[in-house]
């Protein structure tokens, strides 16, 4: 199971830039803990949170405008993580892959289309499609369900605190790939079965039989 943001795409800086500017432009207040809290939230959750920060629009409108801004940025360029596409293709030759992302479905599809990776994933889930975002396990449990596998037989590749907690709560072994700019909290990193710092190290032999 792969996460998307921060694992396959270096999108967290883009999300932060877009949402921070959006909050400022609409008279809200960005707090010191805002970015870390937003990482892993579903679309509905982060839109409601931006409303709480002082954006005077309904969460549904906030979500639409921010996702439009993200899609525009992605049309300019998608910042793939080093070795990410190669790692996915390499693993897809030997393993069944799923994806559980906090990104909206629209952005998941844009990224996978641009990367030419659609055929590599047997199931993809946006947390828009489940009741709760990360750190709740809903997205990972839904992805496992769509694959028809026991979550305890899955390995998840994650970067963020909320993502690590989500996959672990789903009963999966977790490989942590810490983002250098947004490292996970120490207690979340302790949940990892394995820590790597380079996706080129992610090979079929990495995984338990």
Backbone bond lengths (Angstrom), bond angles and torsions (degrees), N, CA, C in turn:
res aa  C-N    CA-C-N  psi(-1)  N-CA   C-N-CA  omega(-1)  CA-C   N-CA-C  phi
1 X - - - 1.457 - - 1.519 110.12 -
2 X 1.298 116.40 128.19 1.454 120.96 177.55 1.528 110.70 -107.69
3 X 1.316 115.06 142.78 1.451 121.51 159.85 1.532 106.58 -82.45
4 X 1.322 116.85 167.14 1.467 120.20 179.29 1.531 111.36 -106.64
5 X 1.332 116.26 -64.09 1.463 120.72 -175.74 1.526 111.11 -69.57
6 X 1.315 115.48 123.38 1.460 120.25 179.09 1.510 113.76 89.00
7 X 1.332 117.85 -13.70 1.466 122.13 177.80 1.530 109.91 -110.24
8 X 1.325 116.58 -58.23 1.460 120.52 178.53 1.527 112.45 -93.94
9 X 1.320 116.03 -30.52 1.457 121.51 -178.56 1.520 108.80 -126.94
10 X 1.326 116.78 132.80 1.463 121.00 177.95 1.523 108.79 -82.19
11 X 1.317 114.48 64.05 1.461 121.09 -170.22 1.522 114.13 -94.75
12 X 1.331 117.59 -15.88 1.462 117.69 -176.69 1.526 112.40 -59.22
13 X 1.358 119.79 -41.22 1.466 117.78 175.18 1.525 112.89 -61.04
14 X 1.340 117.03 -34.62 1.462 120.41 179.14 1.524 110.21 -70.11
15 X 1.340 116.56 -45.95 1.465 120.18 176.22 1.523 110.69 -56.91
16 X 1.333 116.75 -45.32 1.462 118.97 -179.02 1.524 111.00 -62.87
17 X 1.305 116.85 -45.86 1.465 120.10 -179.22 1.523 111.50 -61.38
18 X 1.333 116.62 -45.88 1.469 120.95 -177.70 1.524 111.01 -66.69
19 X 1.340 117.26 -47.38 1.463 118.81 -176.75 1.521 111.99 -72.67
20 X 1.329 117.12 -36.93 1.466 119.74 178.08 1.536 110.03 -61.64
21 X 1.335 117.10 -46.02 1.458 120.88 179.32 1.525 110.90 -64.49
22 X 1.329 116.35 -38.31 1.458 120.69 -179.68 1.529 110.58 -63.51
23 X 1.326 116.31 -45.92 1.473 120.07 178.77 1.528 110.29 -61.07
24 X 1.330 117.21 -45.83 1.470 120.70 -179.69 1.526 111.22 -62.95
25 X 1.331 116.52 -43.12 1.462 120.54 -178.23 1.525 112.18 -64.76
26 X 1.328 116.97 -22.90 1.462 120.72 -177.99 1.529 112.65 -107.32
27 X 1.339 115.91 17.18 1.456 119.89 172.46 1.509 116.02 80.34
28 X 1.326 117.51 12.74 1.460 120.41 178.82 1.514 112.00 -87.60
29 X 1.309 115.85 -179.42 1.468 121.94 -178.56 1.516 110.19 -124.97
30 X 1.322 116.62 117.68 1.473 123.38 176.62 1.519 108.18 -81.25
31 X 1.321 117.24 126.08 1.458 122.09 -176.34 1.532 111.04 -98.23
32 X 1.335 117.29 160.11 1.468 119.42 -178.92 1.524 113.87 -57.10
33 X 1.332 117.12 -33.05 1.463 120.58 -176.94 1.527 113.09 -93.52
34 X 1.327 117.31 2.21 1.461 120.14 -171.55 1.523 113.08 -59.52
35 X 1.330 118.82 -50.15 1.455 120.56 -175.65 1.524 111.86 -60.90
36 X 1.326 117.21 -44.30 1.463 119.03 -178.82 1.519 110.84 -66.17
37 X 1.321 117.44 -34.13 1.467 120.12 178.07 1.524 111.24 -69.54
38 X 1.321 117.15 -36.74 1.457 120.73 -176.89 1.525 112.97 -70.30
39 X 1.308 118.10 -28.75 1.461 121.20 -175.00 1.527 110.55 -64.59
40 X 1.329 115.67 117.18 1.453 120.97 -179.96 1.510 114.34 101.17
41 X 1.340 117.69 -16.62 1.462 119.25 179.03 1.519 110.74 -65.85
42 X 1.322 116.19 148.30 1.461 120.62 172.36 1.522 108.87 -72.11
43 X 1.326 115.67 167.88 1.459 120.27 179.73 1.520 111.69 -56.72
44 X 1.330 116.12 -45.64 1.463 119.80 -179.28 1.521 111.11 -62.43
45 X 1.334 116.06 -38.65 1.467 120.31 -177.40 1.523 111.66 -69.93
46 X 1.357 117.62 -45.89 1.461 116.74 -177.65 1.516 112.37 -72.66
47 X 1.328 116.91 -30.68 1.466 118.78 177.03 1.532 110.52 -65.53
48 X 1.328 116.24 -40.70 1.458 120.02 176.61 1.529 110.76 -64.93
49 X 1.330 116.69 -36.60 1.460 120.68 179.75 1.533 110.77 -67.31
50 X 1.331 117.70 -42.41 1.459 119.85 177.37 1.527 110.72 -62.55
51 X 1.319 116.69 -34.77 1.471 120.43 174.74 1.533 109.88 -61.86
52 X 1.331 116.67 -41.22 1.466 121.02 177.89 1.533 111.74 -64.68
53 X 1.327 116.91 -27.56 1.465 120.90 178.79 1.523 112.32 -75.46
54 X 1.333 116.11 -5.24 1.461 119.53 174.85 1.511 115.70 115.19
55 X 1.334 118.48 8.09 1.463 120.15 176.05 1.534 107.85 -76.71
56 X 1.336 117.93 116.53 1.468 120.48 -171.32 1.525 113.99 -85.26
57 X 1.330 116.23 50.92 1.454 121.92 178.55 1.519 109.15 -133.54
58 X 1.317 118.52 155.66 1.467 119.97 176.06 1.528 110.06 -61.86
59 X 1.338 118.72 145.27 1.465 120.68 179.62 1.523 113.88 -53.12
60 X 1.320 117.82 -35.68 1.466 119.89 -179.45 1.528 110.98 -62.57
61 X 1.342 116.92 -38.93 1.460 120.66 179.01 1.525 111.14 -73.11
62 X 1.337 115.76 -37.67 1.461 119.99 175.88 1.528 109.92 -58.67
63 X 1.321 116.33 -48.23 1.469 120.69 -179.30 1.521 110.90 -59.75
64 X 1.322 117.16 -45.67 1.463 120.38 -177.87 1.523 111.05 -60.91
65 X 1.337 116.88 -45.74 1.460 120.18 -176.51 1.534 111.91 -68.66
66 X 1.329 116.96 -40.66 1.457 119.67 -179.69 1.530 110.51 -68.39
67 X 1.311 117.89 -42.57 1.466 120.39 178.82 1.529 110.17 -65.08
68 X 1.331 117.55 -37.16 1.467 120.06 174.52 1.531 110.49 -58.80
69 X 1.339 116.19 -42.87 1.470 120.44 179.91 1.522 110.92 -65.93
70 X 1.332 117.33 -39.75 1.463 120.72 177.85 1.527 110.87 -65.69
71 X 1.322 117.13 -42.27 1.463 120.76 179.74 1.527 110.19 -62.48
72 X 1.330 116.64 -37.99 1.464 120.33 178.19 1.528 110.75 -64.18
73 X 1.331 116.28 -41.38 1.463 119.71 177.69 1.522 110.95 -64.36
74 X 1.333 116.63 -40.98 1.462 120.37 -179.90 1.528 111.64 -67.20
75 X 1.332 117.15 -30.48 1.461 118.99 177.49 1.528 110.91 -66.65
76 X 1.329 115.34 -28.59 1.465 119.65 176.36 1.528 110.55 -74.00
77 X 1.326 115.64 -46.86 1.469 120.37 -177.99 1.522 109.29 -171.56
78 X 1.335 115.92 137.54 1.464 120.23 175.27 1.522 107.96 -104.87
79 X 1.339 117.16 121.10 1.472 120.21 -175.53 1.531 112.52 -83.75
80 X 1.319 116.75 79.49 1.460 119.93 -179.96 1.525 110.53 -64.98
81 X 1.326 116.09 142.54 1.455 120.98 175.25 1.530 109.31 -69.26
82 X 1.334 117.60 148.76 1.464 120.14 178.99 1.531 111.41 -56.73
83 X 1.313 115.68 132.29 1.473 124.19 175.54 1.520 113.73 67.93
84 X 1.350 118.01 8.53 1.463 119.69 -176.20 1.522 112.60 -66.68
85 X 1.320 117.11 -49.95 1.462 119.54 -177.62 1.527 111.42 -63.94
86 X 1.319 115.39 -39.44 1.464 118.77 178.70 1.524 111.49 -64.73
87 X 1.341 116.91 -38.33 1.467 120.83 179.82 1.524 110.77 -64.27
88 X 1.333 116.58 -43.39 1.466 119.79 179.32 1.518 110.97 -62.45
89 X 1.309 116.94 -47.51 1.473 119.58 -178.76 1.527 111.21 -63.85
90 X 1.319 116.37 -38.40 1.464 121.00 -180.00 1.531 110.34 -63.53
91 X 1.315 117.19 -45.01 1.463 120.64 -178.26 1.525 112.00 -72.21
92 X 1.335 116.56 -34.11 1.461 119.74 -178.57 1.520 112.50 -64.15
93 X 1.321 117.51 -20.34 1.462 120.24 178.26 1.521 111.92 -70.66
94 X 1.348 116.85 -22.87 1.465 120.15 -174.80 1.529 113.87 -121.69
95 X 1.326 116.91 -21.49 1.464 120.49 -173.39 1.523 110.74 -129.38
96 X 1.336 115.11 154.38 1.460 121.21 172.02 1.521 108.23 -82.17
97 X 1.321 116.67 126.95 1.455 120.85 -174.46 1.528 112.02 -110.58
98 X 1.327 114.68 143.21 1.450 122.45 170.94 1.511 109.10 -127.63
99 X 1.316 115.86 167.67 1.460 121.65 178.51 1.520 108.84 -137.83
100 X 1.328 116.09 132.59 1.465 121.77 177.11 1.521 107.72 -128.69
101 X 1.313 116.42 109.29 1.464 121.21 -170.65 1.520 111.56 -125.95
102 X 1.338 114.92 149.70 1.458 120.52 172.49 1.523 111.85 -82.79
103 X 1.313 117.61 -8.73 1.460 120.41 178.53 1.528 110.83 -67.81
104 X 1.322 116.11 151.12 1.473 118.94 172.68 1.527 110.58 -61.90
105 X 1.319 115.85 152.03 1.467 120.98 179.30 1.523 111.25 -53.01
106 X 1.317 117.04 -39.99 1.462 121.05 -178.83 1.526 111.63 -57.51
107 X 1.333 117.71 -42.59 1.456 120.53 -178.13 1.522 112.13 -77.25
108 X 1.344 117.12 -34.63 1.466 119.81 174.57 1.527 109.65 -56.94
109 X 1.322 116.49 -47.05 1.457 120.66 -177.38 1.524 111.37 -65.67
110 X 1.336 117.37 -39.50 1.470 120.72 178.31 1.532 110.25 -60.12
111 X 1.343 116.18 -46.30 1.464 120.71 -176.82 1.526 110.94 -66.49
112 X 1.328 117.37 -48.82 1.466 119.69 -176.68 1.528 111.47 -66.01
113 X 1.337 116.71 -35.64 1.463 119.57 176.26 1.525 110.64 -64.03
114 X 1.342 115.78 -46.53 1.464 120.06 -178.06 1.524 111.61 -63.77
115 X 1.332 115.61 -34.90 1.468 120.16 -178.39 1.516 112.84 -83.07
116 X 1.326 117.31 -12.62 1.457 120.38 -175.88 1.518 112.67 68.33
117 X 1.348 116.14 33.57 1.462 120.46 -174.97 1.528 114.05 -109.78
118 X 1.324 118.14 5.27 1.464 119.45 -176.82 1.525 112.55 -54.88
119 X 1.310 116.52 -41.71 1.462 120.49 -176.21 1.531 112.79 -71.62
120 X 1.319 116.83 -12.30 1.465 119.88 -178.06 1.527 112.51 -81.29
121 X 1.330 117.26 -19.47 1.466 120.69 -175.09 1.522 111.15 -109.88
122 X 1.329 115.27 124.91 1.462 120.40 178.25 1.522 111.77 -79.23
123 X 1.327 117.22 -20.56 1.470 121.45 178.19 1.519 108.92 -154.82
124 X 1.324 116.08 138.19 1.462 121.01 174.21 1.518 108.42 -131.38
125 X 1.333 115.91 141.28 1.465 121.65 -176.91 1.524 108.89 -132.77
126 X 1.309 115.83 132.61 1.460 122.25 168.13 1.517 108.06 -100.18
127 X 1.327 117.02 143.66 1.468 117.83 178.09 1.520 111.90 -69.06
128 X 1.345 117.90 -6.10 1.469 119.93 167.42 1.525 110.38 -62.18
129 X 1.323 116.65 -24.24 1.459 121.98 -170.85 1.527 113.12 -96.07
130 X 1.325 117.36 3.07 1.467 121.89 179.54 1.535 108.98 -130.28
131 X 1.337 117.55 164.45 1.464 118.78 -175.29 1.515 115.22 -63.64
132 X 1.343 117.20 -36.97 1.463 119.63 -173.29 1.524 110.77 -132.58
133 X 1.344 114.94 145.06 1.453 120.67 175.01 1.512 111.37 -84.04
134 X 1.317 116.21 178.95 1.456 121.87 176.39 1.528 109.16 -65.40
135 X 1.315 120.50 141.13 1.466 129.58 19.50 1.528 116.14 -86.48
136 X 1.339 117.92 1.01 1.465 118.45 173.51 1.529 109.06 -63.10
137 X 1.321 118.04 152.69 1.476 120.45 -174.66 1.514 114.93 -84.54
138 X 1.332 118.26 3.25 1.461 121.86 -168.31 1.530 113.93 -53.72
139 X 1.335 117.51 -45.30 1.456 119.91 -177.07 1.514 112.60 -63.58
140 X 1.326 116.52 -43.19 1.463 120.11 179.47 1.529 111.68 -69.40
141 X 1.320 116.55 -37.98 1.465 118.93 177.54 1.522 111.23 -65.05
142 X 1.325 116.40 -38.89 1.468 119.68 178.12 1.526 111.24 -66.74
143 X 1.318 116.80 -40.33 1.468 119.37 178.36 1.526 111.10 -62.45
144 X 1.333 116.59 -43.08 1.464 119.87 177.80 1.517 110.87 -63.29
145 X 1.333 116.08 -40.08 1.460 120.04 178.84 1.526 111.21 -62.11
146 X 1.318 116.76 -42.51 1.465 119.92 179.63 1.527 111.82 -66.10
147 X 1.326 115.59 -28.45 1.466 119.15 176.75 1.521 112.06 -83.42
148 X 1.349 116.44 -13.88 1.452 120.16 -178.11 1.512 113.60 72.68
149 X 1.345 116.46 34.02 1.462 120.66 -178.17 1.526 110.51 -125.79
150 X 1.322 115.30 158.09 1.454 121.98 175.20 1.535 108.57 -72.84
151 X 1.330 118.64 127.22 1.473 119.26 178.73 1.523 113.01 -54.52
152 X 1.334 117.00 -30.60 1.461 120.52 -178.34 1.526 112.08 -69.92
153 X 1.328 116.29 -12.65 1.469 120.17 176.98 1.525 111.92 -94.59
154 X 1.339 116.28 4.09 1.463 120.87 -175.00 1.528 111.42 -103.51
155 X 1.313 114.52 155.18 1.465 122.77 172.16 1.524 106.91 -120.46
156 X 1.324 116.46 130.09 1.457 121.48 -179.79 1.523 110.14 -108.70
157 X 1.332 115.70 144.47 1.464 121.70 177.96 1.525 107.16 -111.91
158 X 1.318 115.95 115.67 1.473 121.79 -171.68 1.522 111.80 -135.94
159 X 1.333 115.36 160.54 1.465 120.25 179.25 1.513 113.83 -122.21
160 X 1.332 118.81 -31.34 1.461 121.50 -169.62 1.520 112.16 -99.95
161 X 1.319 115.22 163.78 1.465 120.40 177.47 1.521 110.79 -58.23
162 X 1.337 116.76 -50.44 1.459 119.79 -177.71 1.518 111.71 -65.91
163 X 1.325 116.93 -34.86 1.459 119.45 177.74 1.508 112.58 -67.72
164 X 1.332 117.44 -43.55 1.463 121.33 177.25 1.524 110.55 -60.71
165 X 1.314 116.10 -43.05 1.473 119.67 179.73 1.519 111.10 -66.21
166 X 1.316 116.99 -37.86 1.458 121.24 -179.93 1.521 111.81 -63.54
167 X 1.322 116.56 -51.45 1.465 120.26 -178.54 1.522 111.34 -64.75
168 X 1.323 116.58 -39.60 1.467 120.00 178.51 1.521 110.75 -65.05
169 X 1.333 116.93 -40.92 1.466 120.11 178.54 1.521 111.82 -65.10
170 X 1.335 116.59 -25.97 1.466 120.56 177.02 1.520 112.23 -77.35
171 X 1.340 117.22 -6.74 1.453 121.69 179.34 1.509 114.03 91.50
172 X 1.327 117.28 10.91 1.463 120.78 -177.41 1.531 111.35 -90.99
173 X 1.316 116.44 152.01 1.456 119.86 165.92 1.527 107.20 -71.85
174 X 1.308 115.89 144.03 1.455 119.30 -174.16 1.528 111.01 -123.33
175 X 1.325 115.59 127.83 1.455 121.91 170.23 1.520 107.06 -98.27
176 X 1.305 116.76 121.45 1.462 121.63 179.34 1.517 109.96 -93.66
177 X 1.331 114.81 132.14 1.465 121.74 173.08 1.530 105.50 -122.46
178 X 1.327 118.25 82.58 1.463 120.60 -172.13 1.531 112.33 -61.09
179 X 1.326 115.28 133.58 1.458 120.48 175.55 1.525 108.09 -78.25
180 X 1.332 118.91 130.90 1.466 119.96 -175.90 1.525 114.29 -62.85
181 X 1.335 116.69 -30.01 1.474 119.79 -179.32 1.519 112.39 -87.57
182 X 1.336 116.82 -30.09 1.460 121.68 -177.62 1.523 109.52 -126.46
183 X 1.323 118.70 64.93 1.469 120.24 -176.66 1.519 111.43 -66.36
184 X 1.328 117.12 147.27 1.466 119.60 177.50 1.515 111.60 -69.35
185 X 1.327 114.78 158.29 1.462 120.21 177.17 1.528 109.50 -65.32
186 X 1.325 117.08 148.43 1.469 119.84 -178.05 1.521 113.62 -54.60
187 X 1.327 118.13 -39.74 1.468 119.37 -178.43 1.524 111.13 -68.43
188 X 1.331 117.22 -31.75 1.467 119.71 176.49 1.520 110.84 -72.69
189 X 1.323 116.54 -39.42 1.462 120.26 179.86 1.527 111.36 -64.04
190 X 1.318 116.75 -28.94 1.464 120.63 178.43 1.530 112.14 -64.65
191 X 1.326 117.31 -18.42 1.466 121.10 179.54 1.528 112.23 -77.50
192 X 1.325 116.79 -12.67 1.466 120.63 -174.96 1.519 111.47 -71.69
193 X 1.309 115.14 140.31 1.464 122.31 172.69 1.521 110.09 -78.70
194 X 1.348 115.36 -31.19 1.463 121.55 -179.02 1.521 107.74 -150.97
195 X 1.327 116.70 143.88 1.461 122.35 176.39 1.527 108.25 -119.59
196 X 1.326 116.65 127.33 1.453 121.24 174.45 1.531 107.84 -129.29
197 X 1.304 116.78 159.25 1.463 120.35 -178.63 1.520 112.54 -121.71
198 X 1.333 116.02 10.12 1.457 120.68 -175.99 1.523 108.27 -153.31
199 X 1.325 117.49 119.11 1.456 120.71 -177.45 1.524 112.80 -65.86
200 X 1.320 117.24 -15.54 1.462 118.42 175.35 1.526 111.06 -66.79
201 X 1.327 116.63 -18.45 1.468 121.66 178.26 1.534 111.95 -82.83
202 X 1.323 116.29 -7.13 1.463 120.47 -177.82 1.524 108.73 -87.39
203 X 1.327 116.06 105.75 1.455 122.36 -176.76 1.519 109.44 -127.38
204 X 1.333 118.17 165.99 1.468 118.97 176.53 1.516 113.71 -55.52
205 X 1.326 116.61 -30.22 1.467 120.23 -179.33 1.529 112.27 -73.59
206 X 1.332 117.34 -13.04 1.470 121.50 178.22 1.508 111.72 -63.49
207 X 1.332 116.71 -31.49 1.447 122.41 -168.25 1.521 112.44 -89.98
208 X 1.347 115.96 146.73 1.471 119.06 178.11 1.519 110.60 -67.93
209 X 1.293 115.94 151.35 1.467 119.80 179.92 1.524 109.17 -80.49
